[in-house]
């Protein structure tokens, strides 16, 4: 092949490639146009040295806005103590509870620590060891005349969207929920209890810890039904596969229990219905 014909061949090949690229094709050797998979950065606390806690800011006594306008709560104090022990930074991120999975996946947060029930979620997250026993309960107004589950028939019950209580009432306690006039969901529990007090709803299904908190604030306003909907555990939730961070947090919580730090933190919230009776990691 002459130089002129060789140059022409190269020019023709270049034009063909350009046309191919313009039509969405790929050069030879790039099979089917597939590119190498994108490698996501490791945003875990073990890798970054910062624990980024996603929490519901209206979930007392575990995470909420205090009278001084600052974030506070039992879980947030525990997170700070763990971060201090592990020489990590701590970043608190109040989140829309419905967006927690997307935020965890994106790395905007690297854990969910806020009265987070682990049962039924084991396939979706890697958890620390369970640290607090919890239950799902039903709370009614003290003057409602409702004293047991049978009294909920034909009543309006509200719970938090995507909560453990909602899951229990849609599965294990579905027969009970079928007797309600309606099962409604709401963004956070403070509003749910305001609706209960006003008479807009007849009952609230919620965590035992939330019930105790609300009843400690207004002991004459509410009644908790004796029979639990379910029993479960709180744990710290991490992105699936982040076992390194989960183990470090669990070990730190054990040490904090042994040196009395957990008990000191719990004492701050005793007047909000929190008790060490349900503490699990020892």
SEGU-247011 format. One record per residue (C-alpha): residue number from 0; residue in one letter; y, z, x. Coordinates in Angstrom, 3 decimals, m for minus. Layout:
<recs>
k,r,py,pz,px
NUM,A,Y,Z,X
...
</recs>
This chain:
<recs>
k,r,py,pz,px
0,X,0.000,0.000,0.000
1,X,3.439,m0.966,1.356
2,X,6.269,1.518,1.734
3,X,8.085,m0.153,m1.180
4,X,5.032,m0.014,m3.441
5,X,4.315,3.571,m2.314
6,X,7.860,4.592,m3.191
7,X,7.565,2.841,m6.529
8,X,4.315,4.654,m7.217
9,X,5.922,8.013,m6.444
10,X,8.883,7.133,m8.661
11,X,6.568,6.162,m11.516
12,X,4.587,9.374,m11.115
13,X,7.763,11.454,m11.084
14,X,8.995,9.725,m14.237
15,X,5.668,10.315,m15.956
16,X,5.791,14.006,m15.101
17,X,9.346,14.242,m16.346
18,X,8.432,12.561,m19.602
19,X,5.389,14.793,m19.948
20,X,7.464,17.932,m19.377
21,X,10.039,16.707,m21.884
22,X,7.303,16.350,m24.498
23,X,6.065,19.878,m23.908
24,X,3.235,18.844,m21.619
25,X,2.228,20.373,m18.295
26,X,1.723,18.898,m14.845
27,X,m1.795,18.223,m13.617
28,X,m3.420,21.325,m12.265
29,X,m1.711,23.586,m14.858
30,X,m4.633,23.645,m17.265
31,X,m3.383,23.387,m20.808
32,X,0.033,24.740,m19.773
33,X,m1.285,28.330,m19.606
34,X,0.815,30.625,m17.457
35,X,m0.233,33.793,m15.690
36,X,m0.250,36.841,m18.026
37,X,2.896,38.918,m17.853
38,X,2.370,42.181,m15.997
39,X,4.059,45.061,m17.783
40,X,5.720,47.775,m15.740
41,X,4.097,51.209,m15.791
42,X,6.512,53.329,m17.823
43,X,4.340,56.457,m17.936
44,X,5.795,59.779,m16.843
45,X,3.225,59.920,m14.044
46,X,4.672,56.687,m12.626
47,X,8.371,57.164,m13.347
48,X,8.720,60.930,m12.943
49,X,10.509,61.155,m16.297
50,X,9.023,62.382,m19.554
51,X,10.685,60.392,m22.355
52,X,9.911,62.269,m25.555
53,X,10.069,60.513,m28.904
54,X,10.598,63.023,m31.718
55,X,11.689,63.380,m35.328
56,X,15.037,65.183,m35.228
57,X,14.508,66.562,m38.746
58,X,11.217,68.352,m38.114
59,X,11.943,72.072,m37.678
60,X,10.828,74.244,m36.015
61,X,9.279,71.663,m33.645
62,X,12.226,69.314,m33.164
63,X,15.600,69.300,m34.902
64,X,19.370,69.506,m34.475
65,X,20.508,73.087,m33.919
66,X,23.654,74.725,m35.270
67,X,25.389,73.825,m32.014
68,X,24.648,70.127,m32.523
69,X,22.085,70.057,m29.703
70,X,18.427,69.078,m30.012
71,X,16.153,72.082,m30.086
72,X,12.703,73.194,m31.275
73,X,9.406,74.603,m30.104
74,X,7.961,71.273,m28.947
75,X,11.157,70.220,m27.186
76,X,11.290,73.532,m25.328
77,X,7.635,73.099,m24.374
78,X,8.366,69.584,m23.106
79,X,11.210,70.932,m20.957
80,X,8.965,73.650,m19.519
81,X,6.236,71.097,m18.715
82,X,8.742,68.736,m17.093
83,X,10.135,71.572,m14.975
84,X,6.671,72.624,m13.867
85,X,5.704,69.064,m12.905
86,X,9.098,68.391,m11.276
87,X,9.814,65.591,m13.761
88,X,12.990,64.680,m15.542
89,X,13.141,65.019,m19.326
90,X,14.746,62.562,m21.737
91,X,14.816,63.382,m25.453
92,X,14.872,60.401,m27.804
93,X,15.230,61.009,m31.561
94,X,13.367,58.181,m33.288
95,X,12.691,56.605,m36.624
96,X,9.165,57.880,m37.223
97,X,8.014,54.526,m38.570
98,X,9.057,52.883,m35.272
99,X,7.187,55.250,m32.959
100,X,4.357,52.835,m32.086
101,X,6.700,49.981,m31.185
102,X,8.863,52.292,m29.080
103,X,5.849,53.668,m27.225
104,X,4.494,50.185,m26.578
105,X,7.838,48.923,m25.272
106,X,8.330,51.869,m22.913
107,X,11.474,53.090,m24.686
108,X,9.549,56.374,m24.957
109,X,6.420,57.382,m23.042
110,X,5.135,60.131,m25.309
111,X,5.322,61.398,m28.872
112,X,5.734,65.167,m28.929
113,X,6.805,66.584,m32.250
114,X,4.140,68.225,m34.386
115,X,2.016,65.104,m33.896
116,X,m1.382,65.270,m35.602
117,X,m4.154,63.722,m33.507
118,X,m6.943,63.450,m36.095
119,X,m7.331,59.894,m37.355
120,X,m5.204,58.530,m34.522
121,X,m7.662,58.877,m31.636
122,X,m8.194,55.113,m31.386
123,X,m4.475,54.398,m31.172
124,X,m3.275,56.883,m28.541
125,X,m4.406,58.885,m25.544
126,X,m3.842,62.560,m26.324
127,X,m3.396,65.761,m24.411
128,X,m5.759,68.548,m25.368
129,X,m4.802,69.907,m28.816
130,X,m2.360,72.782,m28.389
131,X,m1.695,73.968,m31.949
132,X,m3.878,74.284,m35.035
133,X,m2.276,72.841,m38.144
134,X,m3.129,72.149,m41.780
135,X,m1.883,69.994,m44.636
136,X,m0.670,72.014,m47.611
137,X,1.137,71.645,m50.925
138,X,4.336,73.560,m51.701
139,X,5.812,73.966,m55.193
140,X,8.785,75.856,m56.605
141,X,8.065,79.526,m57.157
142,X,9.051,79.221,m60.823
143,X,7.064,76.016,m61.475
144,X,4.060,77.699,m63.047
145,X,1.791,75.688,m60.718
146,X,m0.695,77.965,m58.955
147,X,m3.518,75.642,m57.907
148,X,m4.470,71.996,m57.414
149,X,m5.301,71.528,m61.086
150,X,m1.667,72.244,m61.892
151,X,m0.594,69.151,m59.945
152,X,m2.055,66.804,m62.577
153,X,0.680,64.619,m64.025
154,X,3.209,65.849,m61.450
155,X,5.374,63.992,m58.922
156,X,4.463,64.807,m55.323
157,X,6.431,63.680,m52.273
158,X,5.505,63.553,m48.579
159,X,6.849,62.001,m45.389
160,X,6.084,58.322,m44.780
161,X,3.279,57.750,m42.245
162,X,2.568,61.482,m42.099
163,X,m0.774,63.242,m41.831
164,X,m0.322,64.450,m45.414
165,X,0.101,60.894,m46.673
166,X,m3.040,59.824,m44.826
167,X,m5.075,62.734,m46.225
168,X,m3.925,62.030,m49.788
169,X,m4.798,58.356,m49.435
170,X,m8.294,59.064,m48.058
171,X,m10.041,62.460,m48.069
172,X,m7.973,63.839,m50.958
173,X,m7.556,60.549,m52.817
174,X,m9.244,61.991,m55.920
175,X,m6.604,64.697,m56.075
176,X,m3.775,62.177,m55.553
177,X,m5.155,60.093,m58.403
178,X,m4.303,62.940,m60.795
179,X,m0.595,62.904,m59.818
180,X,1.961,61.105,m61.939
181,X,3.060,59.593,m58.618
182,X,2.840,60.129,m54.868
183,X,6.164,59.233,m53.280
184,X,7.179,59.002,m49.621
185,X,10.434,59.851,m47.914
186,X,11.890,59.592,m44.419
187,X,12.004,63.307,m43.560
188,X,11.000,66.663,m44.986
189,X,14.380,68.367,m45.260
190,X,15.333,65.908,m47.974
191,X,11.915,66.329,m49.604
192,X,12.497,70.071,m49.984
193,X,16.003,69.475,m51.307
194,X,14.419,67.269,m53.980
195,X,11.842,69.958,m54.717
196,X,14.508,72.631,m55.091
197,X,16.605,70.436,m57.377
198,X,13.622,69.570,m59.581
199,X,13.624,65.861,m58.689
200,X,9.985,66.255,m57.616
201,X,7.335,68.836,m58.484
202,X,5.648,69.377,m55.117
203,X,5.811,68.561,m51.409
204,X,2.688,67.814,m49.343
205,X,3.381,68.662,m45.717
206,X,2.257,70.349,m42.515
207,X,1.600,74.079,m42.631
208,X,4.297,74.559,m39.982
209,X,6.876,72.797,m42.135
210,X,5.886,74.843,m45.179
211,X,6.225,78.089,m43.215
212,X,9.627,77.034,m41.916
213,X,10.987,76.179,m45.361
214,X,9.530,79.318,m46.920
215,X,10.956,81.539,m44.169
216,X,14.407,80.107,m44.900
217,X,14.055,80.603,m48.684
218,X,11.183,83.042,m49.292
219,X,11.869,83.373,m53.038
220,X,12.249,79.658,m53.735
221,X,8.814,78.253,m52.871
222,X,5.102,78.910,m53.284
223,X,2.383,77.417,m51.080
224,X,m0.929,76.681,m52.807
225,X,m3.820,78.595,m51.245
226,X,m6.213,75.684,m50.745
227,X,m5.459,73.460,m47.742
228,X,m5.720,69.689,m48.076
229,X,m7.123,69.538,m44.523
230,X,m7.101,71.269,m41.146
231,X,m6.185,69.472,m37.937
232,X,m4.507,69.797,m34.556
233,X,m1.214,68.954,m32.900
234,X,m1.359,67.189,m29.534
235,X,0.962,65.162,m27.314
236,X,0.431,61.422,m27.842
237,X,0.671,58.874,m25.018
238,X,0.159,55.125,m24.786
239,X,m3.553,54.282,m24.988
240,X,m5.044,54.557,m21.499
241,X,m2.423,56.899,m20.024
242,X,m5.011,59.534,m19.170
243,X,m3.255,60.577,m15.956
244,X,m0.182,61.862,m17.797
245,X,m2.243,63.421,m20.589
246,X,m4.269,65.430,m18.047
247,X,m1.169,66.576,m16.160
248,X,0.536,67.741,m19.350
249,X,m2.590,69.577,m20.515
250,X,m2.933,71.401,m17.186
251,X,0.759,72.317,m17.234
252,X,0.443,73.739,m20.754
253,X,m2.513,75.861,m19.621
254,X,m0.457,77.289,m16.767
255,X,2.512,77.920,m19.053
256,X,0.265,79.833,m21.446
257,X,m1.191,81.901,m18.603
258,X,2.205,82.946,m17.227
259,X,3.571,83.875,m20.667
260,X,6.090,81.035,m20.970
261,X,4.570,79.636,m24.174
262,X,4.718,83.030,m25.867
263,X,8.357,83.449,m24.838
264,X,9.239,80.053,m26.304
265,X,7.330,80.771,m29.525
266,X,9.205,84.066,m29.965
267,X,12.467,82.102,m30.255
268,X,11.153,80.466,m33.437
269,X,9.259,83.383,m35.001
270,X,11.930,83.735,m37.683
271,X,11.231,80.105,m38.627
272,X,7.591,80.759,m39.432
273,X,6.110,79.810,m36.044
274,X,3.288,81.982,m34.746
275,X,1.085,82.065,m31.657
276,X,m1.942,82.715,m33.886
277,X,m2.642,78.969,m33.990
278,X,m2.175,78.250,m30.252
279,X,m5.186,76.347,m28.831
280,X,m4.822,75.683,m25.068
281,X,m5.873,78.745,m23.072
</recs>
